[in-house]
Amino acid sequence: MIDGACGRPSGKELPAEFLGSGSGRDARWTAAGTAALLFDAFAIIETRLRMPITALQVHAPAVGAARVGEYRGAATAASFGDPQAEFCALRDGCGAYDLGFRSKITLTGSDRARWLNGMVTNNIRDLDAGRGVYAFLLNPQGHILGDLFAYNRGESIVVDTDCSQAEKILATFDHYIIMDDVEVTNVSEQLTALGVSGPSSRDVLQAAGIAVGDLLPLQLQDLAWHGVSCTLVRGDAENDSFEIWLGCPAGRRGCCGRFGSAGDAAHCPRHPAVWS
């Protein structure tokens, strides 16, 4: 463990064999203990360097994030300081939240629907364009390898899953493309998402300049928002929840302020965690 105040090892959290002996043991570190601490520290740093940072996290200080942490394989805002107020905003008004911990994978090629349909637990083959389904990814023995949403985009299928599962799912996809006309592309670096949920979510979206159509659960709507091309996705829950898929960095930067202003216009109780 590293002492956050001064960046030095914290002896009280270490096994005794990591420390020297005698009355001054707390001040004298054994070579083995120091080496072990350095090894652990570098492992943590390496993991953090590999871990993707969500689009919202890039702007987290501007929206009042109190703490940053890992969530489902990505580094993002972990707390805004008042979980009860954040929950109340989502329950009674509207909240916008980070979905950058989700990875996006596109499948193209003439065999994509038939090929994916043979590996998941839902019907991909007959999925209408602009619609999505939730499914488990299985191995040939029927064991669950992961879960995902699959959306028919007409010329492609977009697979949406947690960052923590993306590497395994990509490896599985690659393993089972044999003679199939399927191309798999990880577009997580080019595409991120924000969630908008709560009883006032439609009003806030309208106030932000997003015209919400009469969408069915897991249905897509392509639109232009302040000059930025994006996709609105209705959630699969009974209550009104939506995702906004954004690919343009300028669109990501402007979303926070626009939702805050939209929440004010819709007379939602305001909280910095969710720009309600």
Phi and psi restraints in degrees (value plus and minus 20) as a CYANA .aco file:
   2 ILE   PHI    -133.4   -93.4
   2 ILE   PSI     108.5   148.5
   3 ASP   PHI     -86.9   -46.9
   3 ASP   PSI      98.4   138.4
   4 GLY   PHI     -86.6   -46.6
   4 GLY   PSI     -42.7    -2.7
   5 ALA   PHI     -94.7   -54.7
   5 ALA   PSI     -57.6   -17.6
   6 CYS   PHI    -152.7  -112.7
   6 CYS   PSI     -16.6    23.4
   7 GLY   PHI      54.4    94.4
   7 GLY   PSI      -0.8    39.2
   8 ARG   PHI    -129.8   -89.8
   8 ARG   PSI     140.0   180.0
   9 PRO   PHI     -80.5   -40.5
   9 PRO   PSI     121.8   161.8
  10 SER   PHI    -120.1   -80.1
  10 SER   PSI      84.5   124.5
  11 GLY   PHI     -82.8   -42.8
  11 GLY   PSI     -50.3   -10.3
  12 LYS   PHI     -88.1   -48.1
  12 LYS   PSI     -33.4     6.6
  13 GLU   PHI    -125.7   -85.7
  13 GLU   PSI      -7.9    32.1
  14 LEU   PHI    -129.6   -89.6
  14 LEU   PSI     130.3   170.3
  15 PRO   PHI     -83.0   -43.0
  15 PRO   PSI     134.7   174.7
  16 ALA   PHI     -81.5   -41.5
  16 ALA   PSI     -52.2   -12.2
  17 GLU   PHI     -90.1   -50.1
  17 GLU   PSI     -31.6     8.4
  18 PHE   PHI    -102.8   -62.8
  18 PHE   PSI     -28.7    11.3
  19 LEU   PHI    -133.4   -93.4
  19 LEU   PSI     138.4   178.4
  20 GLY   PHI     -90.0   -50.0
  20 GLY   PSI     154.3   194.3
  21 SER   PHI    -126.6   -86.6
  21 SER   PSI     148.0   188.0
  22 GLY   PHI      77.3   117.3
  22 GLY   PSI    -199.3  -159.3
  23 SER   PHI     -84.1   -44.1
  23 SER   PSI     -45.0    -5.0
  24 GLY   PHI    -119.0   -79.0
  24 GLY   PSI       6.2    46.2
  25 ARG   PHI     -77.7   -37.7
  25 ARG   PSI     -59.4   -19.4
  26 ASP   PHI     -84.9   -44.9
  26 ASP   PSI     -39.0     1.0
  27 ALA   PHI    -122.0   -82.0
  27 ALA   PSI     -28.7    11.3
  28 ARG   PHI    -137.0   -97.0
  28 ARG   PSI     102.8   142.8
  29 TRP   PHI    -121.3   -81.3
  29 TRP   PSI     115.9   155.9
  30 THR   PHI     -94.8   -54.8
  30 THR   PSI     137.7   177.7
  31 ALA   PHI     -81.4   -41.4
  31 ALA   PSI     -59.1   -19.1
  32 ALA   PHI     -85.2   -45.2
  32 ALA   PSI     -61.9   -21.9
  33 GLY   PHI     -84.8   -44.8
  33 GLY   PSI     -62.7   -22.7
  34 THR   PHI     -84.2   -44.2
  34 THR   PSI     -62.7   -22.7
  35 ALA   PHI     -82.0   -42.0
  35 ALA   PSI     -61.5   -21.5
  36 ALA   PHI     -84.4   -44.4
  36 ALA   PSI     -61.3   -21.3
  37 LEU   PHI     -83.1   -43.1
  37 LEU   PSI     -63.5   -23.5
  38 LEU   PHI     -84.3   -44.3
  38 LEU   PSI     -60.5   -20.5
  39 PHE   PHI     -80.4   -40.4
  39 PHE   PSI     -66.6   -26.6
  40 ASP   PHI     -83.5   -43.5
  40 ASP   PSI     -61.2   -21.2
  41 ALA   PHI     -83.2   -43.2
  41 ALA   PSI     -64.0   -24.0
  42 PHE   PHI     -87.3   -47.3
  42 PHE   PSI     -53.3   -13.3
  43 ALA   PHI     -84.5   -44.5
  43 ALA   PSI     -61.7   -21.7
  44 ILE   PHI     -83.8   -43.8
  44 ILE   PSI     -64.6   -24.6
  45 ILE   PHI     -82.0   -42.0
  45 ILE   PSI     -63.3   -23.3
  46 GLU   PHI     -82.0   -42.0
  46 GLU   PSI     -62.1   -22.1
  47 THR   PHI     -82.3   -42.3
  47 THR   PSI     -64.7   -24.7
  48 ARG   PHI     -84.8   -44.8
  48 ARG   PSI     -55.8   -15.8
  49 LEU   PHI     -87.0   -47.0
  49 LEU   PSI     -55.3   -15.3
  50 ARG   PHI     -95.5   -55.5
  50 ARG   PSI     -45.8    -5.8
  51 MET   PHI     -92.6   -52.6
  51 MET   PSI     108.0   148.0
  52 PRO   PHI     -87.5   -47.5
  52 PRO   PSI     129.6   169.6
  53 ILE   PHI    -125.5   -85.5
  53 ILE   PSI     106.8   146.8
  54 THR   PHI     -89.9   -49.9
  54 THR   PSI     139.6   179.6
  55 ALA   PHI     -82.0   -42.0
  55 ALA   PSI     -57.8   -17.8
  56 LEU   PHI     -86.9   -46.9
  56 LEU   PSI     -57.2   -17.2
  57 GLN   PHI     -81.3   -41.3
  57 GLN   PSI     -51.1   -11.1
  58 VAL   PHI     -78.1   -38.1
  58 VAL   PSI     -53.1   -13.1
  59 HIS   PHI    -128.0   -88.0
  59 HIS   PSI      -6.0    34.0
  60 ALA   PHI     -76.2   -36.2
  60 ALA   PSI     -62.8   -22.8
  61 PRO   PHI     -79.7   -39.7
  61 PRO   PSI     -52.5   -12.5
  62 ALA   PHI     -91.6   -51.6
  62 ALA   PSI     -44.2    -4.2
  63 VAL   PHI    -125.3   -85.3
  63 VAL   PSI      -9.1    30.9
  64 GLY   PHI      68.3   108.3
  64 GLY   PSI       3.3    43.3
  65 ALA   PHI     -83.6   -43.6
  65 ALA   PSI     109.1   149.1
  66 ALA   PHI    -110.1   -70.1
  66 ALA   PSI     -44.7    -4.7
  67 ARG   PHI    -172.8  -132.8
  67 ARG   PSI     125.3   165.3
  68 VAL   PHI    -135.3   -95.3
  68 VAL   PSI     121.5   161.5
  69 GLY   PHI    -176.7  -136.7
  69 GLY   PSI     159.2   199.2
  70 GLU   PHI    -107.1   -67.1
  70 GLU   PSI     116.0   156.0
  71 TYR   PHI    -162.5  -122.5
  71 TYR   PSI      93.4   133.4
  72 ARG   PHI      33.0    73.0
  72 ARG   PSI      19.7    59.7
  73 GLY   PHI      73.7   113.7
  73 GLY   PSI     -13.3    26.7
  74 ALA   PHI    -157.0  -117.0
  74 ALA   PSI     131.7   171.7
  75 ALA   PHI    -108.1   -68.1
  75 ALA   PSI     104.8   144.8
  76 THR   PHI    -171.5  -131.5
  76 THR   PSI     156.0   196.0
  77 ALA   PHI     -84.1   -44.1
  77 ALA   PSI     103.5   143.5
  78 ALA   PHI    -118.4   -78.4
  78 ALA   PSI     -42.2    -2.2
  79 SER   PHI    -177.0  -137.0
  79 SER   PSI     125.6   165.6
  80 PHE   PHI    -134.6   -94.6
  80 PHE   PSI      -8.3    31.7
  81 GLY   PHI      78.6   118.6
  81 GLY   PSI     -37.8     2.2
  82 ASP   PHI    -166.9  -126.9
  82 ASP   PSI      59.1    99.1
  83 PRO   PHI     -77.5   -37.5
  83 PRO   PSI     -55.2   -15.2
  84 GLN   PHI     -84.8   -44.8
  84 GLN   PSI     -63.6   -23.6
  85 ALA   PHI     -85.6   -45.6
  85 ALA   PSI     -56.8   -16.8
  86 GLU   PHI     -84.5   -44.5
  86 GLU   PSI     -64.4   -24.4
  87 PHE   PHI     -83.8   -43.8
  87 PHE   PSI     -62.7   -22.7
  88 CYS   PHI     -82.7   -42.7
  88 CYS   PSI     -58.1   -18.1
  89 ALA   PHI     -82.6   -42.6
  89 ALA   PSI     -61.6   -21.6
  90 LEU   PHI     -89.1   -49.1
  90 LEU   PSI     -55.5   -15.5
  91 ARG   PHI     -96.7   -56.7
  91 ARG   PSI     -58.8   -18.8
  92 ASP   PHI    -126.2   -86.2
  92 ASP   PSI     -38.4     1.6
  93 GLY   PHI    -151.2  -111.2
  93 GLY   PSI    -127.9   -87.9
  94 CYS   PHI    -174.8  -134.8
  94 CYS   PSI     122.3   162.3
  95 GLY   PHI    -150.4  -110.4
  95 GLY   PSI     121.3   161.3
  96 ALA   PHI    -130.1   -90.1
  96 ALA   PSI     112.9   152.9
  97 TYR   PHI    -162.8  -122.8
  97 TYR   PSI     141.2   181.2
  98 ASP   PHI     -96.3   -56.3
  98 ASP   PSI     110.2   150.2
  99 LEU   PHI    -140.0  -100.0
  99 LEU   PSI       3.1    43.1
 100 GLY   PHI     -89.5   -49.5
 100 GLY   PSI     -28.0    12.0
 101 PHE   PHI    -100.0   -60.0
 101 PHE   PSI     -19.7    20.3
 102 ARG   PHI    -114.9   -74.9
 102 ARG   PSI     115.2   155.2
 103 SER   PHI    -115.9   -75.9
 103 SER   PSI     126.6   166.6
 104 LYS   PHI    -137.1   -97.1
 104 LYS   PSI     109.6   149.6
 105 ILE   PHI    -148.0  -108.0
 105 ILE   PSI     110.4   150.4
 106 THR   PHI    -124.1   -84.1
 106 THR   PSI     122.9   162.9
 107 LEU   PHI    -138.4   -98.4
 107 LEU   PSI     103.7   143.7
 108 THR   PHI    -145.2  -105.2
 108 THR   PSI     152.2   192.2
 109 GLY   PHI      88.1   128.1
 109 GLY   PSI     132.7   172.7
 110 SER   PHI     -86.9   -46.9
 110 SER   PSI     -40.7    -0.7
 111 ASP   PHI    -118.1   -78.1
 111 ASP   PSI     -14.7    25.3
 112 ARG   PHI     -77.9   -37.9
 112 ARG   PSI     -65.3   -25.3
 113 ALA   PHI     -88.8   -48.8
 113 ALA   PSI     -68.0   -28.0
 114 ARG   PHI     -81.5   -41.5
 114 ARG   PSI     -62.4   -22.4
 115 TRP   PHI     -83.8   -43.8
 115 TRP   PSI     -70.0   -30.0
 116 LEU   PHI     -88.1   -48.1
 116 LEU   PSI     -54.6   -14.6
 117 ASN   PHI     -79.4   -39.4
 117 ASN   PSI     -49.4    -9.4
 118 GLY   PHI     -99.6   -59.6
 118 GLY   PSI     -24.5    15.5
 119 MET   PHI    -137.5   -97.5
 119 MET   PSI     -27.1    12.9
 120 VAL   PHI    -142.5  -102.5
 120 VAL   PSI     150.0   190.0
 121 THR   PHI    -114.2   -74.2
 121 THR   PSI     -14.3    25.7
 122 ASN   PHI    -146.0  -106.0
 122 ASN   PSI     150.3   190.3
 123 ASN   PHI    -105.9   -65.9
 123 ASN   PSI      82.1   122.1
 124 ILE   PHI    -109.3   -69.3
 124 ILE   PSI     -53.9   -13.9
 125 ARG   PHI     -78.4   -38.4
 125 ARG   PSI     -58.6   -18.6
 126 ASP   PHI    -123.0   -83.0
 126 ASP   PSI      -3.5    36.5
 127 LEU   PHI     -93.8   -53.8
 127 LEU   PSI     105.5   145.5
 128 ASP   PHI     -89.1   -49.1
 128 ASP   PSI     132.4   172.4
 129 ALA   PHI     -81.5   -41.5
 129 ALA   PSI     116.9   156.9
 130 GLY   PHI      65.3   105.3
 130 GLY   PSI     -13.9    26.1
 131 ARG   PHI    -140.3  -100.3
 131 ARG   PSI     139.8   179.8
 132 GLY   PHI    -153.2  -113.2
 132 GLY   PSI     144.9   184.9
 133 VAL   PHI    -160.8  -120.8
 133 VAL   PSI     137.9   177.9
 134 TYR   PHI    -120.7   -80.7
 134 TYR   PSI     121.0   161.0
 135 ALA   PHI    -175.8  -135.8
 135 ALA   PSI     141.5   181.5
 136 PHE   PHI    -118.4   -78.4
 136 PHE   PSI     123.6   163.6
 137 LEU   PHI    -113.2   -73.2
 137 LEU   PSI     108.6   148.6
 138 LEU   PHI    -136.5   -96.5
 138 LEU   PSI     135.2   175.2
 139 ASN   PHI    -110.1   -70.1
 139 ASN   PSI     155.0   195.0
 140 PRO   PHI     -79.3   -39.3
 140 PRO   PSI     -42.7    -2.7
 141 GLN   PHI    -107.3   -67.3
 141 GLN   PSI     -20.7    19.3
 142 GLY   PHI      68.3   108.3
 142 GLY   PSI     -11.9    28.1
 143 HIS   PHI     -99.9   -59.9
 143 HIS   PSI     122.0   162.0
 144 ILE   PHI     -95.3   -55.3
 144 ILE   PSI     107.0   147.0
 145 LEU   PHI    -121.7   -81.7
 145 LEU   PSI     -40.3    -0.3
 146 GLY   PHI     151.6   191.6
 146 GLY   PSI     154.7   194.7
 147 ASP   PHI    -145.5  -105.5
 147 ASP   PSI     137.8   177.8
 148 LEU   PHI    -182.1  -142.1
 148 LEU   PSI     142.9   182.9
 149 PHE   PHI    -127.2   -87.2
 149 PHE   PSI     120.6   160.6
 150 ALA   PHI    -143.2  -103.2
 150 ALA   PSI     108.3   148.3
 151 TYR   PHI    -139.5   -99.5
 151 TYR   PSI     110.7   150.7
 152 ASN   PHI    -103.5   -63.5
 152 ASN   PSI      91.3   131.3
 153 ARG   PHI    -119.3   -79.3
 153 ARG   PSI      -4.4    35.6
 154 GLY   PHI      69.4   109.4
 154 GLY   PSI     -95.6   -55.6
 155 GLU   PHI    -111.3   -71.3
 155 GLU   PSI     -20.9    19.1
 156 SER   PHI    -177.1  -137.1
 156 SER   PSI     149.2   189.2
 157 ILE   PHI    -137.4   -97.4
 157 ILE   PSI     110.9   150.9
 158 VAL   PHI    -122.1   -82.1
 158 VAL   PSI     103.2   143.2
 159 VAL   PHI    -120.3   -80.3
 159 VAL   PSI     107.9   147.9
 160 ASP   PHI    -137.8   -97.8
 160 ASP   PSI     100.3   140.3
 161 THR   PHI    -168.5  -128.5
 161 THR   PSI     150.8   190.8
 162 ASP   PHI     -87.3   -47.3
 162 ASP   PSI     126.5   166.5
 163 CYS   PHI     -76.5   -36.5
 163 CYS   PSI     -55.0   -15.0
 164 SER   PHI     -85.8   -45.8
 164 SER   PSI     -39.6     0.4
 165 GLN   PHI    -123.2   -83.2
 165 GLN   PSI     -31.7     8.3
 166 ALA   PHI     -79.8   -39.8
 166 ALA   PSI     -64.9   -24.9
 167 GLU   PHI     -80.9   -40.9
 167 GLU   PSI     -63.1   -23.1
 168 LYS   PHI     -87.5   -47.5
 168 LYS   PSI     -61.4   -21.4
 169 ILE   PHI     -86.9   -46.9
 169 ILE   PSI     -61.8   -21.8
 170 LEU   PHI     -82.1   -42.1
 170 LEU   PSI     -61.5   -21.5
 171 ALA   PHI     -84.2   -44.2
 171 ALA   PSI     -59.4   -19.4
 172 THR   PHI     -84.9   -44.9
 172 THR   PSI     -65.0   -25.0
 173 PHE   PHI     -77.9   -37.9
 173 PHE   PSI     -67.8   -27.8
 174 ASP   PHI     -81.9   -41.9
 174 ASP   PSI     -57.7   -17.7
 175 HIS   PHI     -85.9   -45.9
 175 HIS   PSI     -54.1   -14.1
 176 TYR   PHI    -121.4   -81.4
 176 TYR   PSI     -11.7    28.3
 177 ILE   PHI    -107.3   -67.3
 177 ILE   PSI      88.6   128.6
 178 ILE   PHI    -132.0   -92.0
 178 ILE   PSI     -97.6   -57.6
 179 MET   PHI    -132.6   -92.6
 179 MET   PSI       0.5    40.5
 180 ASP   PHI    -111.6   -71.6
 180 ASP   PSI     126.1   166.1
 181 ASP   PHI    -105.8   -65.8
 181 ASP   PSI      60.1   100.1
 182 VAL   PHI    -159.3  -119.3
 182 VAL   PSI     114.1   154.1
 183 GLU   PHI    -142.7  -102.7
 183 GLU   PSI     109.4   149.4
 184 VAL   PHI    -128.3   -88.3
 184 VAL   PSI     109.0   149.0
 185 THR   PHI    -153.7  -113.7
 185 THR   PSI     107.3   147.3
 186 ASN   PHI    -105.3   -65.3
 186 ASN   PSI      92.2   132.2
 187 VAL   PHI    -129.4   -89.4
 187 VAL   PSI       1.6    41.6
 188 SER   PHI     -81.9   -41.9
 188 SER   PSI     -50.4   -10.4
 189 GLU   PHI     -93.9   -53.9
 189 GLU   PSI     -42.3    -2.3
 190 GLN   PHI    -119.4   -79.4
 190 GLN   PSI     -33.5     6.5
 191 LEU   PHI    -157.3  -117.3
 191 LEU   PSI     106.0   146.0
 192 THR   PHI    -148.6  -108.6
 192 THR   PSI    -199.6  -159.6
 193 ALA   PHI    -168.1  -128.1
 193 ALA   PSI     131.2   171.2
 194 LEU   PHI    -141.0  -101.0
 194 LEU   PSI     125.6   165.6
 195 GLY   PHI    -123.7   -83.7
 195 GLY   PSI     125.0   165.0
 196 VAL   PHI    -153.2  -113.2
 196 VAL   PSI     102.3   142.3
 197 SER   PHI    -166.4  -126.4
 197 SER   PSI     136.0   176.0
 198 GLY   PHI     106.3   146.3
 198 GLY   PSI     144.0   184.0
 199 PRO   PHI     -81.7   -41.7
 199 PRO   PSI     -42.1    -2.1
 200 SER   PHI    -122.6   -82.6
 200 SER   PSI      -5.6    34.4
 201 SER   PHI     -83.1   -43.1
 201 SER   PSI     -59.6   -19.6
 202 ARG   PHI     -83.5   -43.5
 202 ARG   PSI     -62.0   -22.0
 203 ASP   PHI     -83.7   -43.7
 203 ASP   PSI     -60.4   -20.4
 204 VAL   PHI     -87.9   -47.9
 204 VAL   PSI     -61.9   -21.9
 205 LEU   PHI     -81.5   -41.5
 205 LEU   PSI     -63.2   -23.2
 206 GLN   PHI     -82.5   -42.5
 206 GLN   PSI     -63.2   -23.2
 207 ALA   PHI     -86.5   -46.5
 207 ALA   PSI     -47.1    -7.1
 208 ALA   PHI    -101.7   -61.7
 208 ALA   PSI     -24.7    15.3
 209 GLY   PHI      77.3   117.3
 209 GLY   PSI      -3.9    36.1
 210 ILE   PHI    -126.4   -86.4
 210 ILE   PSI      94.3   134.3
 211 ALA   PHI    -100.2   -60.2
 211 ALA   PSI      91.6   131.6
 212 VAL   PHI    -109.9   -69.9
 212 VAL   PSI      98.1   138.1
 213 GLY   PHI     -99.7   -59.7
 213 GLY   PSI    -198.2  -158.2
 214 ASP   PHI    -103.9   -63.9
 214 ASP   PSI      55.7    95.7
 215 LEU   PHI    -104.8   -64.8
 215 LEU   PSI     122.1   162.1
 216 LEU   PHI    -105.2   -65.2
 216 LEU   PSI     143.4   183.4
 217 PRO   PHI     -75.0   -35.0
 217 PRO   PSI     115.2   155.2
 218 LEU   PHI      39.6    79.6
 218 LEU   PSI      15.6    55.6
 219 GLN   PHI    -127.0   -87.0
 219 GLN   PSI     124.9   164.9
 220 LEU   PHI    -120.4   -80.4
 220 LEU   PSI     131.2   171.2
 221 GLN   PHI    -162.4  -122.4
 221 GLN   PSI      93.1   133.1
 222 ASP   PHI    -100.7   -60.7
 222 ASP   PSI     118.7   158.7
 223 LEU   PHI    -176.1  -136.1
 223 LEU   PSI     149.9   189.9
 224 ALA   PHI    -130.2   -90.2
 224 ALA   PSI     108.5   148.5
 225 TRP   PHI    -144.2  -104.2
 225 TRP   PSI      89.8   129.8
 226 HIS   PHI      32.3    72.3
 226 HIS   PSI      23.1    63.1
 227 GLY   PHI      61.5   101.5
 227 GLY   PSI     -17.3    22.7
 228 VAL   PHI    -130.7   -90.7
 228 VAL   PSI     108.6   148.6
 229 SER   PHI     -93.8   -53.8
 229 SER   PSI     110.7   150.7
 230 CYS   PHI    -170.6  -130.6
 230 CYS   PSI     156.0   196.0
 231 THR   PHI    -148.6  -108.6
 231 THR   PSI     110.5   150.5
 232 LEU   PHI    -119.6   -79.6
 232 LEU   PSI     110.1   150.1
 233 VAL   PHI    -144.0  -104.0
 233 VAL   PSI     105.9   145.9
 234 ARG   PHI     -99.9   -59.9
 234 ARG   PSI     120.1   160.1
 235 GLY   PHI     -89.8   -49.8
 235 GLY   PSI     154.2   194.2
 236 ASP   PHI    -114.4   -74.4
 236 ASP   PSI     -16.4    23.6
 237 ALA   PHI    -107.8   -67.8
 237 ALA   PSI     145.3   185.3
 238 GLU   PHI     -87.6   -47.6
 238 GLU   PSI     -59.2   -19.2
 239 ASN   PHI     -97.0   -57.0
 239 ASN   PSI     146.6   186.6
 240 ASP   PHI     -95.4   -55.4
 240 ASP   PSI      91.7   131.7
 241 SER   PHI    -160.2  -120.2
 241 SER   PSI     123.9   163.9
 242 PHE   PHI    -158.4  -118.4
 242 PHE   PSI     137.4   177.4
 243 GLU   PHI    -139.1   -99.1
 243 GLU   PSI     125.2   165.2
 244 ILE   PHI    -138.4   -98.4
 244 ILE   PSI      94.8   134.8
 245 TRP   PHI    -109.2   -69.2
 245 TRP   PSI     104.4   144.4
 246 LEU   PHI    -144.7  -104.7
 246 LEU   PSI     116.5   156.5
 247 GLY   PHI    -134.2   -94.2
 247 GLY   PSI     -34.7     5.3
 248 CYS   PHI    -116.8   -76.8
 248 CYS   PSI     106.8   146.8
 249 PRO   PHI     -76.7   -36.7
 249 PRO   PSI     -55.9   -15.9
 250 ALA   PHI     -83.9   -43.9
 250 ALA   PSI     -56.7   -16.7
 251 GLY   PHI     -86.8   -46.8
 251 GLY   PSI     -56.8   -16.8
 252 ARG   PHI     -85.8   -45.8
 252 ARG   PSI     -61.0   -21.0
 253 ARG   PHI     -85.9   -45.9
 253 ARG   PSI     -54.5   -14.5
 254 GLY   PHI    -107.4   -67.4
 254 GLY   PSI     -30.5     9.5
 255 CYS   PHI     -86.5   -46.5
 255 CYS   PSI     -58.0   -18.0
 256 CYS   PHI     -81.2   -41.2
 256 CYS   PSI     -72.6   -32.6
 257 GLY   PHI     -84.0   -44.0
 257 GLY   PSI     -56.4   -16.4
 258 ARG   PHI     -87.5   -47.5
 258 ARG   PSI     -58.9   -18.9
 259 PHE   PHI     -89.9   -49.9
 259 PHE   PSI     -55.6   -15.6
 260 GLY   PHI     -81.9   -41.9
 260 GLY   PSI     -67.2   -27.2
 261 SER   PHI     -84.9   -44.9
 261 SER   PSI     -58.5   -18.5
 262 ALA   PHI     -85.3   -45.3
 262 ALA   PSI     -58.7   -18.7
 263 GLY   PHI     -82.7   -42.7
 263 GLY   PSI     -59.8   -19.8
 264 ASP   PHI     -83.5   -43.5
 264 ASP   PSI     -62.6   -22.6
 265 ALA   PHI     -85.0   -45.0
 265 ALA   PSI     -52.1   -12.1
 266 ALA   PHI    -108.0   -68.0
 266 ALA   PSI     -16.1    23.9
 267 HIS   PHI      41.4    81.4
 267 HIS   PSI      20.4    60.4
 268 CYS   PHI    -110.0   -70.0
 268 CYS   PSI     126.3   166.3
 269 PRO   PHI     -81.5   -41.5
 269 PRO   PSI     109.6   149.6
 270 ARG   PHI    -113.4   -73.4
 270 ARG   PSI     117.1   157.1
 271 HIS   PHI    -166.0  -126.0
 271 HIS   PSI     115.9   155.9
 272 PRO   PHI     -83.9   -43.9
 272 PRO   PSI     -42.4    -2.4
 273 ALA   PHI     -84.9   -44.9
 273 ALA   PSI     -54.0   -14.0
 274 VAL   PHI    -149.7  -109.7
 274 VAL   PSI     -11.7    28.3
 275 TRP   PHI      31.9    71.9
 275 TRP   PSI      19.4    59.4
